[in-house]
Structures are given as structure tokens and as C-alpha cells.
Amino acid sequence: MLPLLITLALAAPSTPGPTPGAIPPEATAHGGPPAPLQIERVSVVPRAAVPSSGAPTPAQDNGPIHEPLMRRSFRFYPLPPLGLHPMSVFAESRTPGTPRGGRGEPSGRGEHRILPLPHFSAQPQIGPMFGGSVNYSYRRPGQEFNRAYVQAWSQVSTRLVQNHNLSARLRDLMNHNEVLQFGALAIRDPVFPYFGVNNHQNLSGSQLSGPYNWIHMDNYGGWFTYQHPLWQLQRPGRAPGLLRHYSGVFYFVDVIRALPGSRMAEDEPQRVGIERRGIVRLGLSWDSRDNDWSPSEGSLVDLTLDFAGRSTGSTSNWGRVHLSARNYLQLGTPDLLLATRVTFDALWGTPALMALGELGGLNPVDAYGGAFVGRGFVRRRFIGNVKAMATAELRFTPLERKLRRHTAGLGFTLFGEVGSVAMNPIDLYKSVYPTGGPGLLMIWDRFAVFRVEAGFGREGAALYVQAEHAF
């Protein structure tokens, strides 16, 4: 059989074809030397591209190779996939993360960002406030923090209260993870409250809202602070804990005017005029929050000492010690958060009027009474040398939606607070004021926070609309 097959194969007519290595006739010039031989480029097929049959698929030529990473800066996503739009680097998240590839920005756009935001707020006496801010951030590619953050803020209320503020925060200029902050402000307040120092009488109605308890207060000043890390606790998958040294200098000029027949003109006419506050502040802070604007875990603890006197440019000699501890704990689900704050603040010497009605620390706020401390009482209702308070707030945001590349959260809050103000620490137990109430909460990219709350106290109720958390 085999000789028969060989004989048939030799006898079968064959179709002429190109001989391997031979020059095709069409490639030879008429009567001349052969044209240059065209050799196809050898394509190497990766092993993973070969199908199970063993026949390689055609290799894809992707063209020339470029290296855009050296010339393009990527917007950095500091949080896990449920995190933020790139503009939310303003939120100063400190949760470790990695850049997501594939979304690049030309140099100069990916590192520098400008975000204008409208602002609206309201609380008793001040009335609705309208305005806005312009936010600027500079972040190098691959970094988890902004090297520069600048905010220009301006608001005016229907009662002609004006608040203008310019602030800046610079990080890691000297490659030591330090934080520099400086700024200036100008405030004009023709309905600034004054109910007397250590006045614990029960007031209501026109006794709270009438011009008898108003003065005209103008504040102008500026500040410079420096924070330097002393120790860092690394926590895998979570924001690190940072123990920082804190120091700063502040200088403010308070212009106080009171109408004849008002409470201040009757009780403390010597305060009318100009008070200067030159302050040197030293302290320590511990920060393990995952986000500055809307934290969902961690804590912020600060201990500060203020020194003010003739040598610092102050009108009088006084000082302050302040201790505040804020903690944020998730209750089984990221949608439910328990936020707590415990604060103690004590003054000595002859403090200025502004100092009597505020809490010191890293971020001074009005107290006791107002949109941040003592919600339910009117602004700065109780003032004195010593203040102590404890706050608990449930923040529940079950509704979260992706709007293109943004994240919007909607929920509600429920808060309760107990505070006391006195002239001496031993008298704190004599005047304890509980407050509490519900509220609505809207959070945009964990940076822009909008809350509407109703606070209830012994002297009535108050409605607050603010563009940030109470703490």
C-alpha cells in the first residue's frame, strides 16, 4: 500500500508556488537587478495570547510607546472606592490610599484646584447669612495631603452682620510634616449679644431678643500658628495618629460700642471702647481622624495654654487653659456614627469680653449658647471664667447616592448636651444647662456639610442652619 501512495503522490499534478527564499517575479525589475527583498517584521506573541489550539492570534501593534506619567499629574483619590470626587482633596483626608490609574490631568490642572462654594447659614439674632468662599488647594501627584490650602470667605446677614476671613494652611514645606497656618479676619456685628457676666437668670421673649442686650462689636485681627509632629502611630488601613506640638500668636482689636440705656451701659460701661488681645498660645494635639471636615472615625484631642498681657499687646493681663476631646465611633455600620465632645475651659486674670464668651483651643467658638455649643440657647447666652460641657451626637446617613463623580449623603442627627458656666470651678455644679434636639444632615463629597437643627433648652428653642458640623 505504501509504494502505491508514493507513486500517486509523485504522479499528481502540482500547482507552482513560490519557493522559500526565492524572489517573486513581480519584485524583479524588467531586465534589471532584483528589487530589495521585503521582510515582514517578526512579531512575538506572548504565551498568554496563544489559544488552546496552539495557533497564535495576530499580535496587536499599539504604535510607539509613550511615557505620559512623567509629564502628567494624576488626580489623587485619598479614600477607598466609596470615597471622593477628585475635587474633594479639599477634605484633607488622611486615610492611606493609592492613586487610581487612567484619569489624568495636564500638569497645572491636576495639582492646582480652585473650588468656589456658596454659603448660607442662620441662627437667632444674626438672621440669615448669605455669602460664599473660594477654596484653593495644591497637591503633588501621589501625596495624601494638600501642600497648600487657601480659603477666602465672606458673608453678610440680613441684620448687617459681616464676616470676612482669609486663611491659609501650608504643609511639609521643610519636609518634616509640619503645618503652618495664618490668616486675617474682619467682623462687624451690630447685634452682638451681651447678657451680663455670670448671669443665670431665666430670660425669655423680648428679654432675649430686644436691643437692651445688644452692643455693636467690631473685630479685626490676624494669627500665625505652627504645628510640628512629635510622634506618629501607624495603623494599617487607617489614618495614622499624630501627636503634635502646637504654638501660635494672635492679635485682635475689639471695638465695643453700647447704646445709652443698654445692659452694658448700665452694668459695665468701662468695657465700652477698644480692647486689644495679643495672645501667645502653646499646646499639644492628638489627631487620628480620617477626615478633617466630616470624620467617620478617630479622635481629636487638644490641650492649650493662652498667655495675654501688656507684653503681648493686650489691654489687660489674663490667661486660659483649654482641654477638649472629640471622638468619632462607627456603631456597627458606616452609616451610623456616634460623635462625642468633652470640654473644659478656664480663664484667670482680667480676661477680655470676647474671651469670656468663647471656648479656646485649636478652633475657638462661641459658648455657651449658639450654633456650635449649647444649641437651644441664644448665642453667647452664658459667659464667665470657667466652662465645662459634654456633648453626644448621633449622625445617621442611610441615603448615599453617586451623582456622576460626586457622592451625596442625606441623613439626620440627634444630639444632647450638658453645659455649665461659672466664675469659679467650685461653682460649676450650681448652674447646669441641658440642651438637645434633632436635625437634618447633608454631606457632599465629605467636604461640604449642610445641617439644619432645632435645639431646645430651658429658655425656649432655636433653629440653626450651618455649613459645617458642630464639631
C-alpha positions in Angstrom: 0.0 0.0 0.0 2.8 2.5 0.9 4.6 2.2 -2.6 1.2 2.8 -4.2 0.6 6.1 -2.2 4.1 7.3 -3.0 3.5 6.6 -6.7 0.2 8.5 -6.8 1.7 11.5 -5.0 4.5 11.8 -7.5 2.2 11.4 -10.4 -0.3 14.1 -9.2 -0.1 17.5 -11.0 1.3 20.2 -8.7 0.5 23.9 -8.6 3.5 26.1 -9.0 4.1 28.3 -5.9 6.8 30.4 -4.5 9.9 28.7 -3.4 11.1 29.6 0.1 13.7 32.3 -0.1 13.1 32.9 -3.9 12.5 36.4 -5.3 8.9 36.8 -6.6 8.7 37.6 -10.3 6.8 40.8 -9.6 9.5 42.0 -7.3 12.1 41.9 -10.2 12.6 44.9 -12.4 12.2 44.4 -16.1 15.6 43.4 -17.4 17.4 44.7 -14.3 18.6 43.6 -10.9 16.1 42.4 -8.4 14.4 45.0 -6.1 15.2 44.9 -2.3 13.6 42.0 -0.6 10.7 43.0 1.7 10.8 41.1 5.0 7.9 41.3 7.4 8.6 42.3 10.9 8.8 39.4 13.3 6.0 39.6 15.9 6.5 37.9 19.2 3.3 36.5 20.6 3.0 36.3 24.4 2.3 32.9 25.7 -1.0 34.1 27.3 -2.2 35.2 23.8 -2.0 31.7 22.3 -5.3 29.9 22.2 -5.7 26.3 23.4 -5.5 25.1 19.9 -1.9 26.2 19.7 -2.4 28.7 16.8 -1.2 32.1 17.8 -3.5 35.1 17.4 -2.2 38.1 15.5 -0.1 40.3 17.6 -1.5 43.9 18.0 0.8 46.7 17.2 0.0 49.6 19.6 2.2 52.1 17.9 5.0 54.0 19.6 5.4 53.8 23.3 4.9 57.0 25.3 5.5 57.7 29.0 2.8 60.2 30.0 3.3 59.6 33.7 6.4 61.8 33.7 4.5 64.7 32.1 1.0 64.3 33.5 -0.2 64.6 37.1 -3.0 62.4 38.2 -5.8 63.5 40.4 -5.4 61.6 43.7 -8.2 59.6 45.3 -7.3 59.5 49.0 -10.2 57.2 50.0 -11.3 53.7 49.1 -13.7 53.3 46.1 -16.6 54.6 48.2 -14.7 57.8 48.7 -14.5 61.1 47.0 -14.6 63.0 43.8 -11.1 64.4 42.9 -12.2 67.9 44.0 -12.6 66.5 47.5 -8.9 66.7 48.1 -10.1 69.8 49.9 -11.4 67.5 52.6 -7.8 66.8 53.7 -8.5 63.1 54.2 -5.6 61.3 55.8 -6.7 57.7 55.1 -3.9 55.9 53.2 -4.7 55.2 49.6 -3.3 54.8 46.2 -3.9 56.8 43.0 -6.4 55.3 40.6 -4.8 55.0 37.1 -6.4 56.1 33.9 -7.7 59.5 34.9 -5.0 62.1 34.2 -4.9 65.8 34.2 -2.5 68.0 32.4 0.2 69.4 34.7 -1.1 72.6 36.3 -4.7 71.3 36.5 -4.2 68.1 38.4 -2.1 69.7 41.1 -3.9 73.0 41.4 -7.6 73.2 42.1 -10.0 76.1 42.7 -13.4 75.5 44.1 -16.0 78.3 44.6 -18.8 77.5 47.0 -21.9 79.4 48.0 -22.7 79.5 51.7 -25.9 80.0 53.7 -26.4 80.0 57.5 -28.9 81.2 60.0 -29.3 81.4 63.8 -31.3 83.6 66.2 -30.2 87.3 66.4 -27.8 87.1 63.5 -30.5 86.1 61.0 -30.0 84.5 57.6 -26.4 85.0 56.3 -25.6 84.9 52.6 -22.1 84.7 51.0 -19.6 82.3 49.7 -16.0 81.1 49.7 -13.2 80.4 47.2 -11.1 77.4 48.0 -7.7 76.7 46.5 -5.6 73.6 47.0 -2.2 72.5 45.7 -1.3 68.8 46.0 1.6 67.0 44.4 0.8 63.8 42.5 0.9 60.7 44.7 0.6 62.7 48.0 -2.2 62.2 50.6 -2.4 65.8 51.7 -2.5 69.3 50.3 0.7 71.2 50.5 -1.3 74.4 50.3 -4.9 75.1 51.1 -6.3 78.7 51.0 -9.8 79.9 51.7 -11.3 83.3 51.2 -14.6 83.6 53.0 -17.2 86.4 53.0 -20.8 86.6 54.5 -23.4 89.2 55.2 -26.6 88.7 57.2 -30.0 90.4 56.9 -29.2 92.1 60.2 -26.0 93.6 58.7 -23.6 91.2 60.5 -20.5 90.9 58.3 -17.8 88.2 58.4 -14.8 88.3 56.1 -12.0 85.8 56.5 -8.8 84.9 54.7 -6.8 81.8 55.9 -4.1 79.6 54.5 -2.6 76.2 55.6 0.8 75.0 54.4 2.1 71.5 55.0 5.5 69.9 54.8 7.4 72.9 53.5 10.5 71.8 55.4 9.9 68.0 54.8 9.1 67.4 58.5 5.3 67.0 58.2 4.8 70.4 59.9 1.7 72.5 59.5 1.8 76.3 59.2 -1.5 78.3 59.4 -2.0 82.1 59.1 -4.9 84.4 58.3 -6.8 87.6 59.0 -10.4 88.5 59.7 -12.7 91.4 59.9 -16.1 91.2 61.6 -18.8 93.8 62.1 -21.7 92.9 64.4 -24.3 95.5 65.3 -26.4 92.9 67.2 -23.6 91.3 69.3 -25.3 89.8 72.4 -24.4 90.8 75.9 -26.5 89.3 78.8 -24.0 90.1 81.5 -21.2 88.2 83.0 -22.3 85.1 85.0 -26.0 86.0 84.5 -28.0 82.8 85.3 -31.5 84.5 85.5 -34.2 82.8 83.4 -34.9 85.1 80.4 -37.5 84.7 77.7 -39.2 86.6 74.8 -38.1 90.2 74.4 -35.6 89.9 77.3 -33.6 87.7 74.9 -34.1 89.3 71.6 -34.6 93.0 72.4 -31.9 95.7 71.9 -31.4 96.0 75.6 -29.0 93.1 75.3 -27.2 94.3 72.1 -24.0 96.0 71.6 -22.0 96.9 68.5 -18.9 94.8 68.2 -16.2 95.1 65.5 -13.3 92.6 65.4 -10.1 92.9 63.4 -7.0 90.8 63.6 -4.8 88.0 62.4 -2.8 84.9 63.5 0.0 82.6 62.8 0.3 79.1 64.1 2.9 76.3 63.8 2.3 72.6 64.4 5.2 70.1 64.5 4.8 66.2 64.8 6.4 64.7 67.9 5.3 61.1 67.4 3.3 59.1 64.9 1.3 55.9 65.3 1.0 53.9 62.1 -2.3 51.9 61.8 -2.6 49.7 58.6 -5.6 50.7 56.5 -6.5 53.6 58.8 -5.4 57.2 59.3 -2.2 57.5 61.4 -2.4 59.0 64.8 -0.3 62.2 65.1 0.9 63.8 68.3 1.8 67.4 67.5 3.3 70.4 69.2 1.2 73.5 68.8 2.3 77.1 69.1 0.8 80.3 67.8 0.5 84.1 68.1 -2.8 86.0 67.7 -3.6 89.7 67.7 -7.1 91.2 67.7 -8.6 94.6 68.2 -12.2 94.7 69.5 -14.1 97.9 69.1 -17.1 97.9 71.5 -20.0 100.4 71.4 -23.1 100.4 73.5 -26.3 102.5 73.3 -27.4 104.5 76.3 -29.8 102.5 78.4 -28.5 99.1 77.3 -27.4 96.4 79.7 -23.7 97.1 79.1 -24.0 100.8 79.5 -25.7 100.2 82.9 -23.6 97.3 84.2 -20.1 97.6 82.7 -19.6 101.0 81.0 -15.8 100.6 81.4 -15.8 97.9 78.7 -17.0 100.4 76.1 -14.2 101.4 73.8 -11.2 99.4 72.4 -9.9 96.2 73.8 -6.7 94.6 72.4 -6.0 90.9 72.6 -2.4 89.8 72.0 -2.2 86.1 72.7 0.6 83.6 72.8 -0.7 80.0 72.6 1.2 76.8 73.3 -0.2 73.3 73.4 -0.3 69.7 72.2 -2.8 67.9 69.9 -3.5 64.3 69.1 -5.3 63.7 65.7 -6.3 60.3 64.4 -9.4 61.4 62.3 -9.8 60.1 58.8 -11.1 63.4 57.5 -11.0 67.0 58.7 -14.4 68.2 57.6 -16.6 65.1 58.1 -14.7 62.5 60.2 -16.1 58.9 60.4 -13.5 57.5 62.9 -10.7 58.6 65.1 -10.3 61.4 67.6 -9.0 64.9 68.1 -7.7 65.9 71.5 -6.1 69.3 72.2 -4.6 70.9 75.3 -3.6 74.6 75.0 -2.4 77.4 77.2 -3.0 81.1 76.4 -1.0 83.9 77.7 -2.0 87.5 77.2 -0.8 90.7 78.8 0.8 94.1 78.4 4.0 92.4 77.0 1.9 90.8 74.2 0.0 94.0 73.3 -3.2 93.2 75.3 -5.2 95.7 77.2 -5.2 93.5 80.3 -3.4 90.6 81.8 -5.1 87.2 81.6 -4.6 83.6 80.6 -6.6 80.5 79.7 -6.2 76.7 79.9 -8.3 74.6 77.5 -8.8 70.9 77.1 -11.1 69.3 74.5 -11.5 65.7 73.4 -13.6 64.8 70.3 -14.1 61.2 69.4 -15.9 59.5 66.4 -17.1 55.9 66.6 -19.0 53.9 64.0 -21.8 51.9 65.6 -21.7 48.6 63.6 -22.2 50.3 60.2 -20.5 53.3 58.4 -23.9 54.9 58.2 -24.3 55.3 61.9 -21.8 57.4 63.8 -21.5 58.5 67.4 -19.7 61.8 67.8 -18.8 62.9 71.4 -17.1 66.0 72.8 -15.9 66.8 76.3 -14.5 70.3 77.0 -13.1 72.2 79.9 -12.1 75.9 79.6 -10.9 78.2 82.4 -9.7 81.8 82.4 -7.8 83.7 85.0 -6.8 87.4 85.5 -8.8 90.1 83.8 -10.0 88.5 80.5 -11.3 90.4 77.6 -15.1 90.3 76.8 -14.6 88.2 73.8 -12.6 85.6 75.8 -15.4 85.4 78.4 -17.9 84.2 75.8 -15.8 81.7 73.8 -14.0 78.4 74.1 -10.3 78.5 73.2 -8.2 75.7 71.8 -7.4 74.9 68.2 -10.7 76.3 66.8 -12.3 78.9 69.2 -16.1 79.1 69.0 -18.8 81.0 70.9 -20.1 79.4 74.1 -22.3 78.8 76.0 -25.2 79.1 73.5 -25.2 79.2 69.8 -24.9 77.0 66.7 -21.9 75.0 67.9 -22.0 74.8 71.7 -25.2 75.0 73.8 -27.7 74.6 70.9 -31.1 75.7 72.2 -29.8 78.8 73.9 -29.2 82.1 72.0 -25.6 83.0 71.1 -23.2 83.6 74.0 -26.1 83.4 76.5 -23.9 82.4 79.4 -20.4 83.8 79.8 -17.9 83.5 82.6 -14.4 82.4 83.6 -15.0 78.7 83.7 -16.9 76.5 81.3 -17.4 72.7 81.2 -19.6 70.7 78.8 -20.2 67.3 77.3 -21.9 66.6 74.0 -23.1 63.4 72.3 -24.4 63.4 68.7 -25.8 60.6 66.6 -25.2 61.1 62.9 -27.1 58.7 60.6 -26.7 58.9 56.9 -28.5 55.9 55.3 -29.0 57.6 51.9 -25.9 57.9 49.8 -26.0 58.5 46.0 -23.4 58.8 43.3 -24.1 61.9 41.2 -21.8 61.4 38.3 -18.4 61.5 40.1 -19.7 63.1 43.2 -21.1 61.5 46.4 -24.1 63.0 48.2 -25.3 61.8 51.6 -28.6 62.5 53.3 -29.5 61.7 56.9 -30.4 63.1 60.3 -28.8 63.9 63.6 -29.9 63.7 67.2 -27.8 65.5 69.8 -27.8 66.1 73.6 -25.5 68.4 75.6 -25.0 69.4 79.2 -23.0 72.5 80.0 -22.2 74.8 82.9 -20.6 78.2 83.2 -19.4 79.9 86.4 -16.8 82.3 87.7 -15.0 79.6 89.8 -14.6 75.9 89.2 -16.2 75.0 92.6 -19.4 76.7 91.4 -19.9 74.8 88.2 -22.5 72.4 89.8 -24.8 75.4 90.6 -25.7 76.1 87.0 -26.1 73.2 84.7 -27.9 73.7 81.4 -29.0 70.6 79.3 -30.0 71.1 75.7 -30.8 68.7 72.8 -32.7 68.3 69.6 -32.9 66.7 66.1 -31.6 67.8 62.8 -31.2 67.1 59.1 -27.8 66.4 57.6 -26.5 66.7 54.0 -22.9 65.9 53.1 -21.4 66.5 49.7 -18.1 64.5 49.0 -17.4 64.6 52.7 -16.2 68.2 52.3 -19.3 70.4 52.1 -21.6 69.8 55.1 -25.0 71.3 55.4 -27.1 70.9 58.6 -30.5 72.1 59.8 -31.1 71.6 63.5 -33.6 72.5 66.2 -32.2 73.0 69.7 -34.3 73.0 72.9 -33.3 74.5 76.2 -35.0 75.9 79.3 -35.4 79.3 77.7 -37.1 78.1 74.6 -36.0 76.7 71.2 -33.8 77.9 68.3 -33.3 76.9 64.7 -29.8 76.6 63.2 -28.7 76.3 59.6 -24.9 75.9 59.2 -22.4 74.8 56.6 -20.3 72.6 58.9 -20.6 70.1 61.7 -21.0 71.4 65.2 -17.6 69.6 65.9 
